[in-house]
Amino acid sequence: MQKKYSAKEVRTLVERLKEEYDAVLKRQREVTEEIREDNRRLRARLSVLEGQRGEVSAALMRAVAEGERIKKEGSDQAENDRRELKLLADKCRLLSDRLTANYPDEEDVKDFQDFTHTLLVYLGGEEEQEFDMEEVLNPKYPLDLSKLCKELGLMEEDS
């Protein structure tokens, strides 16, 4: 059986439902407003961060360009220094050749000639003579031990 409600009970029920709905609606509007405020704040922060990202990106690009410039300058300077050293080594070689021609028996001239040779080898101007162990163990020509000992200074030359 269905119960019948009086007009007063229906009004009371409608009033109560309306109050509950208004309270829920008010709370929902407050939450919506809070979300909108958070959204505005986050958009402002995002705008600031995007600006900073642009600045950081530009700074990185400048740093990379500066690094490349410094690297190129260093490479150019190193190449110029190498050329200057090569010229100096060539001048040393010419001087060594003149000194050797004028003073072939002087020990200092021999030392300077050795230094010049070492310098040129270091700078890549001359090839250093490699020691070939195979040639020592199995020579392709007959050895003259007395000549070898004289060259090494182990035996005095016959006069």
Solvent accessible surface area in square Angstrom, and as a share of the most:
residue,aa,sasa,rsa
1,M,238,1.06
2,Q,172,0.76
3,K,145,0.62
4,K,178,0.75
5,Y,139,0.53
6,S,59,0.38
7,A,66,0.51
8,K,147,0.62
9,E,82,0.37
10,V,68,0.39
11,R,150,0.55
12,T,83,0.48
13,L,74,0.37
14,V,82,0.47
15,E,94,0.42
16,R,124,0.45
17,L,92,0.46
18,K,114,0.48
19,E,111,0.50
20,E,85,0.38
21,Y,135,0.51
22,D,68,0.35
23,A,63,0.49
24,V,99,0.57
25,L,53,0.26
26,K,128,0.54
27,R,129,0.47
28,Q,105,0.47
29,R,157,0.57
30,E,74,0.33
31,V,43,0.25
32,T,47,0.27
33,E,86,0.39
34,E,96,0.43
35,I,107,0.54
36,R,137,0.50
37,E,86,0.39
38,D,60,0.31
39,N,62,0.32
40,R,121,0.44
41,R,138,0.50
42,L,108,0.54
43,R,154,0.56
44,A,60,0.47
45,R,129,0.47
46,L,97,0.48
47,S,72,0.46
48,V,79,0.45
49,L,75,0.37
50,E,83,0.37
51,G,40,0.38
52,Q,87,0.39
53,R,165,0.60
54,G,42,0.41
55,E,119,0.53
56,V,87,0.50
57,S,55,0.36
58,A,43,0.33
59,A,44,0.34
60,L,111,0.55
61,M,134,0.60
62,R,155,0.56
63,A,61,0.47
64,V,94,0.54
65,A,63,0.49
66,E,74,0.33
67,G,37,0.35
68,E,100,0.45
69,R,111,0.40
70,I,98,0.50
71,K,142,0.60
72,K,129,0.55
73,E,92,0.41
74,G,41,0.39
75,S,66,0.43
76,D,65,0.34
77,Q,103,0.46
78,A,59,0.45
79,E,60,0.27
80,N,67,0.35
81,D,60,0.31
82,R,106,0.39
83,R,132,0.48
84,E,114,0.51
85,L,80,0.40
86,K,56,0.24
87,L,111,0.55
88,L,93,0.46
89,A,0,0.00
90,D,40,0.21
91,K,135,0.57
92,C,19,0.11
93,R,86,0.31
94,L,88,0.44
95,L,78,0.39
96,S,2,0.01
97,D,69,0.36
98,R,150,0.55
99,L,52,0.26
100,T,42,0.24
101,A,81,0.63
102,N,103,0.53
103,Y,117,0.44
104,P,94,0.59
105,D,138,0.72
106,E,94,0.42
107,E,132,0.59
108,D,113,0.58
109,V,13,0.08
110,K,110,0.47
111,D,78,0.40
112,F,53,0.22
113,Q,65,0.29
114,D,66,0.34
115,F,112,0.47
116,T,4,0.02
117,H,73,0.33
118,T,86,0.50
119,L,33,0.16
120,L,4,0.02
121,V,33,0.19
122,Y,180,0.68
123,L,26,0.13
124,G,62,0.59
125,G,33,0.31
126,E,59,0.26
127,E,156,0.70
128,E,113,0.51
129,Q,169,0.75
130,E,163,0.73
131,F,158,0.66
132,D,80,0.42
133,M,108,0.48
134,E,105,0.47
135,E,52,0.23
136,V,80,0.46
137,L,116,0.58
138,N,92,0.47
139,P,52,0.33
140,K,180,0.76
141,Y,135,0.51
142,P,128,0.80
143,L,95,0.47
144,D,80,0.41
145,L,116,0.58
146,S,48,0.31
147,K,118,0.50
148,L,73,0.36
149,C,40,0.24
150,K,57,0.24
151,E,122,0.54
152,L,116,0.58
153,G,61,0.59
154,L,133,0.66
155,M,81,0.36
156,E,152,0.68
157,E,130,0.58
158,D,125,0.65
159,S,162,1.05
